[in-house]
């Protein structure tokens, strides 16, 4: 659960196949957006492990204003309706103060609750990504730690390329 603007939002974890299959749609966008955030937060081509902790803990709202031009460019390449489709998929089972955000016969509560709250919508989507893909940041930290070790001459590729390293 996350508190945003005085409201409590709950995004339940999806089933395994549902989260796995959404990656086909979300990775081309989320990967590029995450790259923008990492570059802006790190200020360099390679993120150090020390920098990574601040990158992963950073509030999306801190970076969003300077990231918008790049994110806008990414969104402009998406098929029409895809952003809405991904948003509805991520938040399809979400509630705000126990009220479903989507699917009410009287209209979607999301439209009313998030009207004019673009930054809150971004925070909610960021949170939903954390719920849907909880291992993402841990794996990113492990991967980027391996990149740093390789650049400093210490090899960690065997760990990264082995099935055990993929856990």
C-alpha positions as CSV (number, residue, x, y, z in Angstrom):
1,X,0.0,0.0,0.0
2,X,1.1,3.5,-0.7
3,X,-0.2,6.9,0.5
4,X,-0.4,9.5,-2.1
5,X,-2.1,12.9,-1.5
6,X,-4.0,11.7,1.5
7,X,-5.3,8.6,-0.2
8,X,-4.3,5.0,0.3
9,X,-3.7,3.0,-2.8
10,X,-3.3,-0.7,-2.9
11,X,-2.0,-2.5,-6.0
12,X,-2.2,-6.3,-5.6
13,X,0.5,-8.5,-7.0
14,X,-0.6,-10.1,-10.2
15,X,-0.3,-13.8,-11.1
16,X,3.0,-14.9,-12.5
17,X,1.9,-15.4,-16.1
18,X,0.1,-12.0,-16.1
19,X,3.2,-10.1,-15.0
20,X,5.5,-12.1,-17.2
21,X,3.3,-11.6,-20.4
22,X,3.0,-7.9,-19.8
23,X,6.7,-7.6,-20.2
24,X,6.2,-8.0,-24.0
25,X,4.4,-4.6,-24.0
26,X,6.1,-2.9,-21.1
27,X,9.8,-3.6,-21.5
28,X,10.3,-1.6,-24.7
29,X,9.0,1.5,-22.9
30,X,10.0,0.8,-19.2
31,X,13.5,-0.1,-20.2
32,X,14.0,3.1,-22.1
33,X,12.4,5.2,-19.3
34,X,14.5,3.5,-16.6
35,X,17.6,4.2,-18.7
36,X,16.7,7.9,-18.8
37,X,16.2,8.0,-15.0
38,X,19.5,6.1,-14.4
39,X,21.4,8.5,-16.6
40,X,19.9,11.6,-15.0
41,X,20.5,10.3,-11.5
42,X,24.0,8.9,-12.0
43,X,25.4,11.7,-14.2
44,X,27.7,9.2,-15.9
45,X,27.6,6.3,-18.3
46,X,28.2,3.7,-15.6
47,X,26.4,3.7,-12.3
48,X,28.6,2.8,-9.4
49,X,27.2,0.6,-6.6
50,X,27.4,3.6,-4.2
51,X,25.4,5.7,-6.7
52,X,23.0,2.9,-7.4
53,X,21.5,2.9,-3.9
54,X,20.6,6.5,-4.3
55,X,19.2,5.9,-7.8
56,X,17.0,3.0,-6.6
57,X,15.7,4.9,-3.6
58,X,15.2,8.2,-5.4
59,X,11.7,9.6,-5.5
60,X,10.5,9.5,-9.1
61,X,9.1,13.0,-8.6
62,X,12.6,14.4,-8.1
63,X,13.8,13.3,-11.5
64,X,10.5,13.5,-13.5
65,X,10.6,17.2,-14.4
66,X,14.1,17.0,-16.0
67,X,13.3,13.6,-17.6
68,X,10.0,14.7,-19.3
69,X,11.6,15.7,-22.6
70,X,13.2,12.3,-23.0
71,X,10.1,10.5,-21.7
72,X,7.9,12.5,-24.1
73,X,10.1,11.3,-27.0
74,X,9.8,7.7,-25.8
75,X,6.0,8.0,-25.5
76,X,5.7,9.6,-29.0
77,X,7.0,6.3,-30.5
78,X,4.4,4.2,-28.8
79,X,1.3,3.0,-30.7
80,X,-1.8,5.1,-30.0
81,X,-3.5,3.9,-26.8
82,X,-0.6,1.8,-25.6
83,X,0.2,4.1,-22.6
84,X,-3.4,3.9,-21.5
85,X,-3.5,0.1,-22.1
86,X,-0.3,-0.5,-20.0
87,X,-1.6,1.9,-17.3
88,X,-4.9,0.0,-17.1
89,X,-3.2,-3.3,-17.0
90,X,-0.8,-2.3,-14.1
91,X,-3.6,-0.7,-12.2
92,X,-6.5,-2.9,-13.3
93,X,-7.0,-4.5,-9.8
94,X,-5.8,-1.4,-7.8
95,X,-8.0,0.4,-5.3
96,X,-7.9,3.8,-3.7
97,X,-9.3,3.8,-0.1
98,X,-10.8,0.4,-1.0
99,X,-12.6,1.7,-4.1
100,X,-11.7,0.0,-7.4
101,X,-9.9,2.4,-9.8
102,X,-11.4,0.7,-12.8
103,X,-14.6,-1.2,-13.8
104,X,-17.4,0.7,-12.0
105,X,-20.6,0.8,-14.0
106,X,-20.7,4.6,-13.1
107,X,-17.3,5.2,-14.7
108,X,-13.7,4.7,-13.7
109,X,-12.8,6.2,-10.3
110,X,-9.2,6.6,-11.7
111,X,-10.5,9.4,-14.0
112,X,-12.1,11.3,-11.1
113,X,-9.4,10.6,-8.5
114,X,-6.4,11.3,-10.6
115,X,-7.8,14.3,-12.6
116,X,-5.1,16.9,-12.6
117,X,-2.8,14.7,-10.5
118,X,-0.2,13.8,-13.2
119,X,2.7,13.5,-10.7
120,X,0.6,11.4,-8.3
121,X,-0.2,9.2,-11.3
122,X,3.5,8.8,-12.0
123,X,4.1,7.9,-8.3
124,X,1.3,5.3,-8.4
125,X,2.6,3.7,-11.6
126,X,6.2,3.6,-10.2
127,X,4.8,1.8,-7.1
128,X,2.8,-0.6,-9.3
129,X,5.9,-1.5,-11.2
130,X,7.6,-2.3,-7.9
131,X,4.7,-4.5,-6.9
132,X,4.5,-6.2,-10.3
133,X,8.3,-6.7,-10.6
134,X,9.7,-6.9,-7.1
135,X,12.9,-8.5,-8.2
136,X,13.8,-5.8,-10.8
137,X,15.8,-3.5,-8.5
138,X,17.7,-6.3,-6.8
139,X,18.7,-7.7,-10.2
140,X,19.6,-4.3,-11.5
141,X,21.9,-3.7,-8.5
142,X,23.5,-7.1,-9.0
143,X,24.0,-6.5,-12.7
144,X,25.4,-3.0,-12.2
145,X,27.7,-4.2,-9.4
146,X,29.0,-6.8,-11.9
147,X,29.6,-4.1,-14.5
148,X,31.5,-2.0,-12.0
149,X,33.6,-5.0,-10.9
150,X,34.4,-5.8,-14.6
151,X,35.5,-2.2,-15.3
152,X,37.8,-2.3,-12.3
153,X,39.4,-5.5,-13.4
154,X,37.6,-7.9,-11.1
155,X,35.6,-10.4,-13.0
156,X,32.1,-11.3,-11.8
157,X,30.9,-12.6,-15.1
158,X,30.8,-16.2,-14.0
159,X,28.3,-15.3,-11.3
160,X,26.2,-13.2,-13.7
161,X,26.2,-15.8,-16.5
162,X,25.5,-18.9,-14.4
163,X,22.0,-20.0,-13.5
164,X,22.8,-19.5,-9.8
165,X,23.8,-15.9,-10.5
166,X,20.4,-15.4,-12.2
167,X,18.5,-16.0,-9.0
